[in-house]
Amino acid sequence: MGDGEAAALPARVEADALPDGARVEAGALVEAGTLLDAVRALPPGRIVLPGTDAGTLLDRVRKAADEIGAGTAEGEAVALCTGNSPGWVVAFLALLAAGARPLLLEAGTPEAETRRLLQAAGGGRSLTVPDGEDDRPPVLSGPPGEPCGSGPAVLLPTSGSTGASRIVVRDEASLLAEGRRYRDGVGLTGRDTLLLPVPLSHAYALGWLFGGLLTGASLRPVPPTALGLIAEELAGGATVVALVPSIARLLAARRLRAGGPRPAQPDRSTPRPAAAPALRLAMVGAGPVDERLDRAFEEAFGTALARNYGSTETGAVFAGRARIEPFCVGAPLPGIAYRLAGEDGESVPGGTPGLLHVRVDGTWHAMGDLAVTVPDGLRVIGRKDRAIRRGGRWVSPLEIEEVLRGHPDVREVRVTARRGRHPGEDGIVAEVSAARPGLAPEPLREHARRELAAHKVPDEFLIRSLPTSAAGKVRAAPRYRLTRRAAEAARAYKTSEVLFALHRLGALDRLAKGAGAADLARELGCDADALEWVLRTAAGLGVLTTGAAGDGEPRVRAAELAAFVRLEEHLSRGPVTREEIAAVARTGIARRPFEETGPAGPDGLATVYQGAMNGPAARARAALGLRLLKPPAGARMVEVTAGPGRYLERLLAADPTAGGHLLTVGRLSGPPAPAVAAAVAEGRVTTGPEPPRGTADLCVVANGVHGPGPGSELAVLLGTLRPGGRLLVDDVFLPPAGAGSELALDWLTHGGTAWPTAGDLIAGLSREGARISRHLPLEESLCHLIIAEEAS
């Protein structure tokens, strides 16, 4: 059939029972008109959040709304940008109660993006929840926005999986209707404990949140990266869990790695595994469920994956029971109709792929997906703009992605069509994010040939980084265009050149203390007028200041600055030139010029690099990092570094009984520190490219996590630790944008490119089953200290 009406999952409540969140007035069923009305209708003692009943939740919301409401215009857009927690739920409800329109952003959204989205929404303020302080009210900051008379609504930026981000407006009535679909079509009840490890800012999680509050389910919102906490909640009695494919995949892999496969649960008489004793429903949305994922999750937790399908604009519109065929999303939820149409808009015959349209609240929506009816409901082939037509046959990019994801060296995949000159002659391009360095196209092609029909094998394999959203979806490939700052960039080299010139003249040490042009000219043997011109220009560019010392400017360490200036001057004449950047863009990193020439000579890049990277600031970070690690007496430390072994040096000085292993990485690494070299001679420290496994109390990666391996191989690093051991990463990371972004050119031309941002590294550690216990970005620096341990 090409068209369909709702025929969804059976509800768990009895047919004659009053639905949760509804009441009877004058013999008629009345549903809650707002989300707060639904919460007010719950028994006051009903536990809705950890340690919080409905009455207490309403009190907290009322207090927060009173603070937010003072000075908040009706319908003002206010950004809510924080991680999953009970405090997030309070802040969200408080914004609705205050008459604001919450703009829901992922935790960690860069400030510049937050400002841009707020401006697009007509807002200016943000609401934050104090870390670890769920009992404290949220904090409102920023300039007030504009009023909006369109009524209560939630503002949702699109996920970025289909193109440039934009804001979708969902009114409260639409979200309540979606919540009722979870109640009536999925069977969510007030007896459930609902685990939400999906970002609450995501439309998929928001529908579950409305369903949970509407029914009075006990909500457990947890961060998606906290795999250990998610596992604890599953073991502790969660009955329903909302998942996305990436989190389901990580949980299954973690469980199977820790305890081995669990038997599948063919019927309810078989005892459930301890991993999830009460789990009755694990539903995956915001992405496809393939056969491999479904099988792994059922082996790990004894429950197969149910399916969910929708969009940011419509909310959930399809749901399917567990153990249906791969890529199937089930049947339409109550109140939803659908049709499959051809390019001409006419309905297609049953069993024929067509473009999916759904009707929600009387309005038809084009979903942008190609789908086909199957016995289990509806199977999604892929996005319209990614669907592939070859030889008169439709090819599902999702199927190809599933197969490639099964290769052990693949982390993530995106398959797209390369349009041919004639219809039905599409090429297939597979973009692959490698799980470890060294992945090449040919093994992937051989893997695809073994697993796929010939017409489904990709023509081209591109090994590249694939950014994902907080919900784990691969983001759409960005499209770049020039801005007006391009002209500024063309002149920016002059700022560097004036600093390099002052360094060449020997002026930096004197300028750090403060000096006049006449005195400098006399001491340096320069022309006073010309030098004054150079100094005035440098001041105009912000390199120098004429203000008094301590006027808000941090103190500059002349020796350390000189070492960095020397390094950057060297790079500007060698690896990071326009010629080298263009060459790498043409050849790729594996065949870049640096791999042919490398560092050379006593004054070569390696010597200059070591001088810049191992100054006082690096030594101070090592001291701080070691204090945070709190090494036990006689600790064994593995240090992976491009430096001299600063952490081992400090550990050995503090504890004569300590020992370890030094592993240097990269072509710019220098000799070990004298104390470390002495310990190697004494046998207290070993060296070599293969780190010991499972024996270290501590593993430190200092200036080496971006590669080359094994500094970037997280599984190897975590594998060096004994149970209870800890990993510390001390390195620089790219900022979201702005100053510091140029560091990426160093990595491109002569360094490693793994884990470019701190968020990438934290997500990678979480995928390997580690728990982040500390993340310390250092002020006035791109350096971060990140401590992780194996999740319990």
ChimeraX attribute file (.defattr): number of C-alpha atoms within 10 A of each C-alpha:
attribute: neighborCount
match mode: 1-to-1
recipient: residues
	/A:1	15
	/A:2	19
	/A:3	17
	/A:4	17
	/A:5	16
	/A:6	17
	/A:7	19
	/A:8	23
	/A:9	21
	/A:10	11
	/A:11	16
	/A:12	13
	/A:13	15
	/A:14	8
	/A:15	8
	/A:16	6
	/A:17	7
	/A:18	12
	/A:19	19
	/A:20	25
	/A:21	26
	/A:22	18
	/A:23	14
	/A:24	10
	/A:25	8
	/A:26	6
	/A:27	7
	/A:28	8
	/A:29	11
	/A:30	12
	/A:31	18
	/A:32	18
	/A:33	12
	/A:34	17
	/A:35	22
	/A:36	17
	/A:37	13
	/A:38	20
	/A:39	23
	/A:40	17
	/A:41	18
	/A:42	22
	/A:43	12
	/A:44	15
	/A:45	11
	/A:46	17
	/A:47	21
	/A:48	27
	/A:49	23
	/A:50	12
	/A:51	9
	/A:52	17
	/A:53	18
	/A:54	22
	/A:55	18
	/A:56	17
	/A:57	21
	/A:58	19
	/A:59	12
	/A:60	21
	/A:61	24
	/A:62	17
	/A:63	14
	/A:64	23
	/A:65	25
	/A:66	13
	/A:67	16
	/A:68	22
	/A:69	18
	/A:70	9
	/A:71	8
	/A:72	21
	/A:73	18
	/A:74	18
	/A:75	25
	/A:76	26
	/A:77	33
	/A:78	28
	/A:79	28
	/A:80	26
	/A:81	23
	/A:82	23
	/A:83	22
	/A:84	21
	/A:85	23
	/A:86	22
	/A:87	26
	/A:88	23
	/A:89	19
	/A:90	24
	/A:91	26
	/A:92	25
	/A:93	22
	/A:94	27
	/A:95	29
	/A:96	22
	/A:97	21
	/A:98	23
	/A:99	22
	/A:100	29
	/A:101	32
	/A:102	28
	/A:103	30
	/A:104	24
	/A:105	24
	/A:106	21
	/A:107	16
	/A:108	13
	/A:109	13
	/A:110	14
	/A:111	12
	/A:112	12
	/A:113	13
	/A:114	21
	/A:115	17
	/A:116	13
	/A:117	22
	/A:118	20
	/A:119	15
	/A:120	13
	/A:121	23
	/A:122	18
	/A:123	27
	/A:124	22
	/A:125	22
	/A:126	22
	/A:127	22
	/A:128	18
	/A:129	24
	/A:130	15
	/A:131	11
	/A:132	9
	/A:133	12
	/A:134	17
	/A:135	12
	/A:136	13
	/A:137	21
	/A:138	24
	/A:139	14
	/A:140	17
	/A:141	13
	/A:142	12
	/A:143	10
	/A:144	18
	/A:145	19
	/A:146	16
	/A:147	17
	/A:148	18
	/A:149	9
	/A:150	10
	/A:151	12
	/A:152	23
	/A:153	22
	/A:154	25
	/A:155	23
	/A:156	22
	/A:157	20
	/A:158	18
	/A:159	26
	/A:160	17
	/A:161	15
	/A:162	15
	/A:163	13
	/A:164	14
	/A:165	14
	/A:166	15
	/A:167	19
	/A:168	18
	/A:169	17
	/A:170	19
	/A:171	15
	/A:172	19
	/A:173	15
	/A:174	18
	/A:175	25
	/A:176	23
	/A:177	20
	/A:178	27
	/A:179	27
	/A:180	29
	/A:181	28
	/A:182	28
	/A:183	26
	/A:184	22
	/A:185	26
	/A:186	25
	/A:187	17
	/A:188	29
	/A:189	26
	/A:190	22
	/A:191	11
	/A:192	22
	/A:193	27
	/A:194	31
	/A:195	26
	/A:196	25
	/A:197	26
	/A:198	27
	/A:199	28
	/A:200	30
	/A:201	26
	/A:202	21
	/A:203	30
	/A:204	25
	/A:205	24
	/A:206	23
	/A:207	23
	/A:208	29
	/A:209	26
	/A:210	22
	/A:211	30
	/A:212	28
	/A:213	25
	/A:214	32
	/A:215	27
	/A:216	29
	/A:217	24
	/A:218	25
	/A:219	24
	/A:220	21
	/A:221	25
	/A:222	21
	/A:223	18
	/A:224	24
	/A:225	24
	/A:226	19
	/A:227	25
	/A:228	18
	/A:229	17
	/A:230	23
	/A:231	18
	/A:232	15
	/A:233	20
	/A:234	23
	/A:235	18
	/A:236	16
	/A:237	18
	/A:238	26
	/A:239	22
	/A:240	22
	/A:241	24
	/A:242	22
	/A:243	28
	/A:244	25
	/A:245	22
	/A:246	21
	/A:247	21
	/A:248	23
	/A:249	18
	/A:250	19
	/A:251	23
	/A:252	21
	/A:253	20
	/A:254	22
	/A:255	21
	/A:256	17
	/A:257	13
	/A:258	12
	/A:259	10
	/A:260	12
	/A:261	18
	/A:262	19
	/A:263	16
	/A:264	19
	/A:265	17
	/A:266	10
	/A:267	7
	/A:268	8
	/A:269	7
	/A:270	11
	/A:271	11
	/A:272	19
	/A:273	19
	/A:274	14
	/A:275	20
	/A:276	21
	/A:277	17
	/A:278	18
	/A:279	23
	/A:280	17
	/A:281	21
	/A:282	23
	/A:283	23
	/A:284	26
	/A:285	24
	/A:286	24
	/A:287	21
	/A:288	24
	/A:289	29
	/A:290	19
	/A:291	16
	/A:292	14
	/A:293	23
	/A:294	24
	/A:295	18
	/A:296	24
	/A:297	25
	/A:298	21
	/A:299	21
	/A:300	26
	/A:301	27
	/A:302	26
	/A:303	25
	/A:304	25
	/A:305	26
	/A:306	25
	/A:307	29
	/A:308	29
	/A:309	24
	/A:310	19
	/A:311	17
	/A:312	20
	/A:313	17
	/A:314	22
	/A:315	23
	/A:316	26
	/A:317	28
	/A:318	30
	/A:319	31
	/A:320	28
	/A:321	22
	/A:322	17
	/A:323	17
	/A:324	20
	/A:325	19
	/A:326	20
	/A:327	21
	/A:328	30
	/A:329	28
	/A:330	29
	/A:331	29
	/A:332	27
	/A:333	26
	/A:334	24
	/A:335	18
	/A:336	22
	/A:337	23
	/A:338	22
	/A:339	21
	/A:340	27
	/A:341	22
	/A:342	15
	/A:343	9
	/A:344	7
	/A:345	10
	/A:346	12
	/A:347	18
	/A:348	20
	/A:349	16
	/A:350	14
	/A:351	14
	/A:352	16
	/A:353	20
	/A:354	26
	/A:355	25
	/A:356	24
	/A:357	20
	/A:358	24
	/A:359	17
	/A:360	20
	/A:361	12
	/A:362	10
	/A:363	9
	/A:364	15
	/A:365	15
	/A:366	14
	/A:367	16
	/A:368	16
	/A:369	18
	/A:370	24
	/A:371	26
	/A:372	22
	/A:373	23
	/A:374	15
	/A:375	11
	/A:376	16
	/A:377	21
	/A:378	24
	/A:379	21
	/A:380	23
	/A:381	25
	/A:382	23
	/A:383	20
	/A:384	15
	/A:385	12
	/A:386	23
	/A:387	20
	/A:388	25
	/A:389	19
	/A:390	17
	/A:391	11
	/A:392	9
	/A:393	10
	/A:394	15
	/A:395	21
	/A:396	22
	/A:397	24
	/A:398	25
	/A:399	20
	/A:400	22
	/A:401	20
	/A:402	19
	/A:403	19
	/A:404	25
	/A:405	18
	/A:406	16
	/A:407	15
	/A:408	10
	/A:409	19
	/A:410	17
	/A:411	18
	/A:412	24
	/A:413	24
	/A:414	22
	/A:415	24
	/A:416	23
	/A:417	21
	/A:418	15
	/A:419	15
	/A:420	12
	/A:421	8
	/A:422	7
	/A:423	11
	/A:424	15
	/A:425	16
	/A:426	20
	/A:427	19
	/A:428	26
	/A:429	18
	/A:430	24
	/A:431	20
	/A:432	26
	/A:433	21
	/A:434	21
	/A:435	17
	/A:436	17
	/A:437	17
	/A:438	11
	/A:439	15
	/A:440	14
	/A:441	13
	/A:442	11
	/A:443	12
	/A:444	21
	/A:445	17
	/A:446	11
	/A:447	15
	/A:448	21
	/A:449	15
	/A:450	12
	/A:451	14
	/A:452	15
	/A:453	9
	/A:454	10
	/A:455	14
	/A:456	20
	/A:457	21
	/A:458	22
	/A:459	14
	/A:460	16
	/A:461	17
	/A:462	14
	/A:463	17
	/A:464	12
	/A:465	17
	/A:466	18
	/A:467	15
	/A:468	17
	/A:469	15
	/A:470	22
	/A:471	26
	/A:472	20
	/A:473	19
	/A:474	20
	/A:475	17
	/A:476	18
	/A:477	14
	/A:478	9
	/A:479	7
	/A:480	6
	/A:481	5
	/A:482	7
	/A:483	8
	/A:484	7
	/A:485	8
	/A:486	10
	/A:487	10
	/A:488	10
	/A:489	10
	/A:490	9
	/A:491	10
	/A:492	12
	/A:493	11
	/A:494	14
	/A:495	15
	/A:496	17
	/A:497	14
	/A:498	17
	/A:499	20
	/A:500	19
	/A:501	14
	/A:502	18
	/A:503	18
	/A:504	13
	/A:505	13
	/A:506	15
	/A:507	19
	/A:508	22
	/A:509	17
	/A:510	14
	/A:511	18
	/A:512	16
	/A:513	12
	/A:514	15
	/A:515	13
	/A:516	12
	/A:517	20
	/A:518	15
	/A:519	13
	/A:520	21
	/A:521	17
	/A:522	11
	/A:523	12
	/A:524	14
	/A:525	10
	/A:526	16
	/A:527	13
	/A:528	16
	/A:529	12
	/A:530	12
	/A:531	17
	/A:532	17
	/A:533	12
	/A:534	17
	/A:535	21
	/A:536	17
	/A:537	16
	/A:538	20
	/A:539	13
	/A:540	12
	/A:541	15
	/A:542	10
	/A:543	14
	/A:544	16
	/A:545	17
	/A:546	10
	/A:547	10
	/A:548	9
	/A:549	13
	/A:550	8
	/A:551	8
	/A:552	8
	/A:553	10
	/A:554	9
	/A:555	10
	/A:556	13
	/A:557	14
	/A:558	16
	/A:559	15
	/A:560	17
	/A:561	17
	/A:562	19
	/A:563	20
	/A:564	18
	/A:565	21
	/A:566	19
	/A:567	21
	/A:568	19
	/A:569	20
	/A:570	18
	/A:571	18
	/A:572	15
	/A:573	10
	/A:574	17
	/A:575	23
	/A:576	20
	/A:577	14
	/A:578	11
	/A:579	11
	/A:580	19
	/A:581	17
	/A:582	14
	/A:583	16
	/A:584	18
	/A:585	13
	/A:586	11
	/A:587	11
	/A:588	13
	/A:589	19
	/A:590	10
	/A:591	12
	/A:592	21
	/A:593	18
	/A:594	18
	/A:595	13
	/A:596	8
	/A:597	9
	/A:598	14
	/A:599	20
	/A:600	11
	/A:601	8
	/A:602	9
	/A:603	11
	/A:604	15
	/A:605	20
	/A:606	20
	/A:607	17
	/A:608	22
	/A:609	24
	/A:610	19
	/A:611	18
	/A:612	22
	/A:613	18
	/A:614	17
	/A:615	15
	/A:616	13
	/A:617	14
	/A:618	19
	/A:619	15
	/A:620	11
	/A:621	20
	/A:622	23
	/A:623	15
	/A:624	12
	/A:625	20
	/A:626	17
	/A:627	10
	/A:628	13
	/A:629	18
	/A:630	10
	/A:631	18
	/A:632	11
	/A:633	11
	/A:634	15
	/A:635	18
	/A:636	25
	/A:637	28
	/A:638	30
	/A:639	30
	/A:640	29
	/A:641	27
	/A:642	27
	/A:643	27
	/A:644	25
	/A:645	29
	/A:646	22
	/A:647	27
	/A:648	28
	/A:649	18
	/A:650	16
	/A:651	23
	/A:652	21
	/A:653	13
	/A:654	11
	/A:655	14
	/A:656	13
	/A:657	13
	/A:658	20
	/A:659	23
	/A:660	28
	/A:661	25
	/A:662	27
	/A:663	22
	/A:664	26
	/A:665	21
	/A:666	19
	/A:667	16
	/A:668	20
	/A:669	18
	/A:670	19
	/A:671	13
	/A:672	20
	/A:673	15
	/A:674	12
	/A:675	17
	/A:676	28
	/A:677	20
	/A:678	13
	/A:679	20
	/A:680	18
	/A:681	11
	/A:682	10
	/A:683	12
	/A:684	18
	/A:685	21
	/A:686	19
	/A:687	17
	/A:688	10
	/A:689	13
	/A:690	11
	/A:691	23
	/A:692	18
	/A:693	14
	/A:694	14
	/A:695	17
	/A:696	25
	/A:697	22
	/A:698	27
	/A:699	28
	/A:700	29
	/A:701	27
	/A:702	26
	/A:703	22
	/A:704	28
	/A:705	30
	/A:706	23
	/A:707	21
	/A:708	18
	/A:709	21
	/A:710	24
	/A:711	27
	/A:712	22
	/A:713	19
	/A:714	20
	/A:715	17
	/A:716	16
	/A:717	27
	/A:718	24
	/A:719	19
	/A:720	22
	/A:721	24
	/A:722	16
	/A:723	14
	/A:724	12
	/A:725	22
	/A:726	26
	/A:727	27
	/A:728	24
	/A:729	25
	/A:730	22
	/A:731	20
	/A:732	23
	/A:733	24
	/A:734	19
	/A:735	16
	/A:736	15
	/A:737	12
	/A:738	9
	/A:739	10
	/A:740	14
	/A:741	13
	/A:742	12
	/A:743	15
	/A:744	15
	/A:745	16
	/A:746	16
	/A:747	17
	/A:748	19
	/A:749	26
	/A:750	23
	/A:751	19
	/A:752	22
	/A:753	21
	/A:754	22
	/A:755	19
	/A:756	19
	/A:757	16
	/A:758	22
	/A:759	13
	/A:760	15
	/A:761	20
	/A:762	20
	/A:763	19
	/A:764	19
	/A:765	20
	/A:766	23
	/A:767	23
	/A:768	19
	/A:769	27
	/A:770	27
	/A:771	22
	/A:772	21
	/A:773	12
	/A:774	14
	/A:775	15
	/A:776	12
	/A:777	15
	/A:778	12
	/A:779	8
	/A:780	7
	/A:781	11
	/A:782	17
	/A:783	20
	/A:784	19
	/A:785	22
	/A:786	22
	/A:787	23
	/A:788	22
	/A:789	22
	/A:790	21
	/A:791	18
	/A:792	14
